[in-house]
Amino acid sequence: MCRWAAYLGRPIYLEDIVSRPGHSLVRQSHGATRCATSVNADGFGLAWYGDREEPGLYRDVMPAWSDPNLRSLTATVKSHLFMAHVRASTGTATSRNNCHPFAVGRWCFMHNGQFGGYDSWRRSAELLIPDDAYGHRKGATDSEALFLCALGEGLAQDPGGALARATARFEALARQRGTAPHVRLTCAFSDGVRLYAARYATDDQAPTLYHRWSATRQGRAGGAEPLESDELDWFEVPPGSFCTFEGESVTIAPFVVESDRLAA
């Protein structure tokens, strides 16, 4: 399983989330504590928003702890909204195109989890991506395919509903042609204004998701694991939830995936 972290609020240096905390994302890349795989060394990525609508993107296949460019970039770039990801592959190749986050226009997306038996129905998943989004398909992961499918389901108009509909389509394929666990998912995505996140699974092993508001920074951090072990005010998001973060405001709604109606 992968690890990820995100931030929304007053601009801070990326390193304040990515590398400086005691349990930063870089530390999680070789010492994660709340997932089955403690090492996440199959690449990393950053997406950050600045003065322009579209996010900046930096991804590479090196382990996050060993890239001096990552340390330099995060120490000098400030952003009010950014996302970072360290990858543990569930089967696809270690390549730059398979590293998260993925970006299309003003949207960026990253994912932790799996769809059971994806290799056996990957071609069918590709057919769920609409033609006007398929040109953005660069890699081979289920995560990127889910993102592009969600764009086609109306992500810009209905973020939670579009992600739920895309997840339902993938879950239906996993139930018909794949293997259990059919879906384990946490993801985060943004349009540069709001930060969204979801936690969901078809079993009782939904990947973890936490968030915390910092009055000092006037910002909110979220991710797969708390960034400090001595901060007791990290909130764990329940499974089956969809979160909308905007300023200090948090909205947590049910994340309802209706895959049964799509089953053959």
Salt bridges, closest charged atoms under 4 A:
ASP16 OD1 - ARG20 NH1 3.31
ASP60 OD1 - ARG96 NH2 3.08
GLU126 OE2 - ARG137 NH2 2.77
GLU144 OE1 - ARG137 NH1 2.84
GLU153 OE1 - ARG165 NE 3.34
GLU153 OE2 - ARG169 NE 2.68
ASP158 OD2 - ARG165 NH1 3.28
GLU171 OE2 - ARG175 NE 2.91
ASP191 OD2 - ARG106 NH1 3.48
ASP203 OD2 - ARG184 NH2 2.62
GLU225 OE2 - ARG3 NH1 2.80
GLU225 OE1 - HIS23 NE2 2.52
GLU231 OE1 - ARG212 NE 3.67
ASP233 OD1 - ARG212 NE 2.69
GLU236 OE2 - ARG199 NH1 3.31
GLU246 OE1 - ARG194 NE 3.13
GLU258 OE1 - ARG261 NE 3.48
